[in-house]
Amino acid sequence: MENLKPYLLVLICFSMLACDSTSSKEEAESAASTAVGITTIEKADAELDTDTLRKWTGSCALCHITGNGGAPRLGNAEEWQPRLAQGAEILLAHTIEGFNNMPPLGYCMACEREDLLAMIRFMAGGS
């Protein structure tokens, strides 16, 4: 149960933010950073709009904050480099179809192709 605590905190924070249409991207990022004790979200170069950020927190963040299942961690260039070297189309195909421990669409059933590409850029630090 202790291992689930960071995820539960992130989900609670963003569930509360999802109900508040006036919440800003900065508030959402700050809540996620505080909930899991990280600051890498603030360091990502690419930006997500509020809707895409909410989708990210409900799906991608579950593994990409801590690296669960071998997922490359948010903003960790060393972990993202080999994946980015494969090219955007292969990386997107792996995201859509699932790859290794990653489920298809990364559990984001509401995500469109553009959302997924934006999330990949965001997690890879804008690369």
C-alpha positions in Angstrom: 0.0 0.0 0.0 2.9 2.3 0.7 4.0 2.1 -2.9 0.6 3.3 -4.1 0.6 6.4 -1.9 2.2 8.7 -4.5 -0.2 7.7 -7.2 -3.2 8.1 -4.9 -2.1 11.5 -3.9 -1.6 12.6 -7.6 -5.0 11.2 -8.5 -6.7 13.0 -5.6 -5.1 16.3 -6.4 -6.1 16.2 -10.0 -9.5 14.8 -9.3 -10.1 17.9 -7.2 -8.6 20.2 -9.9 -10.8 18.6 -12.6 -13.8 19.9 -10.8 -12.5 23.5 -10.8 -12.6 25.0 -14.3 -10.6 28.0 -13.1 -7.5 25.9 -12.2 -4.4 26.9 -14.1 -1.7 24.7 -15.5 0.7 26.1 -12.9 -1.6 25.1 -10.1 -2.0 21.6 -11.5 1.7 21.1 -11.9 2.4 22.4 -8.5 -0.2 20.1 -6.9 1.3 17.1 -8.7 4.8 18.0 -7.8 3.9 18.5 -4.1 1.9 15.3 -4.0 4.7 13.1 -5.2 7.6 15.1 -3.9 9.2 15.9 -7.2 10.0 19.0 -9.1 10.7 17.6 -12.6 7.3 18.7 -13.9 8.3 22.3 -13.6 11.5 21.5 -15.6 9.8 20.1 -18.6 10.3 22.4 -21.7 7.1 21.4 -23.6 3.8 22.7 -22.3 0.5 21.0 -22.1 -2.9 22.7 -22.2 -5.0 22.2 -19.1 -7.2 19.4 -20.8 -4.1 17.5 -22.0 -2.4 17.9 -18.6 -5.5 16.4 -16.9 -5.4 13.5 -19.3 -1.7 13.0 -18.6 -2.1 13.0 -14.9 -4.8 10.4 -15.1 -2.8 8.1 -17.3 0.9 8.7 -18.1 1.8 10.1 -14.7 1.0 6.8 -13.1 4.2 5.2 -14.4 6.3 8.1 -15.9 6.7 10.0 -12.6 8.5 7.1 -10.8 9.5 4.9 -13.7 7.2 2.0 -12.9 7.6 -1.0 -15.2 10.6 0.6 -16.9 8.8 3.7 -18.1 11.2 6.6 -18.8 10.8 9.2 -16.1 9.4 12.6 -16.7 12.2 15.0 -18.0 15.0 12.3 -17.7 16.9 12.9 -20.9 19.1 9.8 -20.4 16.1 7.5 -20.2 14.2 9.2 -23.1 17.1 9.4 -25.6 17.1 5.8 -26.8 13.3 6.0 -27.3 13.5 9.4 -29.1 16.3 8.0 -31.4 13.8 5.6 -32.8 11.8 8.5 -34.3 8.4 10.0 -33.5 6.4 7.5 -35.6 7.8 4.4 -33.9 7.4 6.0 -30.4 3.8 7.0 -31.2 3.1 3.5 -32.5 4.4 2.0 -29.3 2.3 4.4 -27.3 -0.9 3.6 -29.3 -0.4 -0.2 -29.5 1.3 -0.7 -26.2 4.9 -1.9 -25.8 6.7 -4.0 -23.2 5.0 -3.1 -19.9 3.1 -0.1 -21.3 -0.6 -0.7 -22.1 -2.2 0.5 -25.3 -2.7 4.2 -25.2 -1.1 4.3 -21.8 -4.6 3.9 -20.3 -5.7 7.2 -21.9 -8.8 6.1 -23.8 -9.8 9.7 -24.4 -6.4 10.7 -25.9 -6.1 11.6 -29.6 -2.9 11.3 -31.6 -2.1 15.0 -31.0 -2.6 14.6 -27.3 -0.2 11.6 -27.2 2.5 13.5 -29.2 2.2 16.5 -26.9 2.5 14.2 -23.9 5.6 12.5 -25.3 7.2 15.9 -25.9 6.3 17.0 -22.4 7.6 13.9 -20.7 10.8 13.9 -22.8 11.5 17.5 -21.7 10.5 19.1 -25.0 12.8 17.0 -27.2 
